[in-house]
Amino acid sequence: MSKAFVFLNCDMGSEESIVVQMKKIFGVSQASGVSGIYDIVAEVVSDSQKGLAGIVRKLRSIDSIRSCLTMIVAEPQLDNGSRMIPI
């Protein structure tokens, strides 16, 4: 399973409409308007990184989105004793 967080900037006043559209896209597990540098943050999940790329392409095609930053979650590594180690 692959997961990413997508940070979006959009036209002023379009946040609510965009969040509604985003939540209809398969693979978008959460989407919320936020304050700060970005207007919306979304969590997306897929079986593969290729699937994540497809979801992000759909998000970027929504009208009124001006920019998009995607952060793919790094998978935790396990040592031979099944303990998580830093990446």
N, C-alpha and C positions, 0 to 999 in steps of 0.2 A: 504494500500500500504506500502510495506517495501522497504527500501533503505539502501545500504551499499556502502562504499568506500573500494576498494581493492588495496593494495599497493604490488607491485611485484618486485622481483629481478630476473634478467635473465642473460644468458650468454652474454658476451660482443659482440656487433654487431648484436644481434638478436632482438633488441627492435622494429624496424620498422615492421618486419615480424610478430612479436607477436601481435602488436597493430592491424594490418590488420586482423589477425585471430580472435582476441577478438571482433572486431566490427561486425563480422558475427554471433556472439552468441546472441540469443534472450534474452533480458533483460539487455544487456550491453548498457547503454545509452551514455556513453562517455568513451574513453580510450586515454591516451596521454603519451608520453615519458616525463620524468622529470629529473632534475638534483638533486643530493643529495644522501641521503641514499638509496632511492628506484629508480628503473629505469622506472617504469610505474605506473600510477595511473588510476583506472577505477571506474566509478560510475555504480552500478547495481541496478535494480529495479525489484520487483516481487510483486505478490499479497500476499505473505506470507513469513515468515522467512524460511520455508521449501523450498520454491521456490528459495530464495537467496542461500541456501546451495547447491542446484543443480547447479546453475549458477557458483558458486565458484568452485565446483568440476570440471566442464567443463574447467574453466580457468586453474586450477592446472594441468590438463591433457595435456596442450599444451607443446610440446617439448621446451626445453631450459629455462623453468621457473624453478628457483632454490628455491625460497621461496615466501610465500604469507602471508600477514597480512590483515585481514578483520575487518573493523570497521562498526558495524551496527548503523545506525542513530536512536537515541532515538526519540520516538514520543512525540510531545509537549503535555503537560497536560493543560486542561482548568479548571478554577474554575467555579462556578455556574453563574458567571457574564460574561462568555465567554471570559475571558482574559487569555492569556497564563501565566503560572507560571513556575518558574525554576524547572528543574528536579533534 
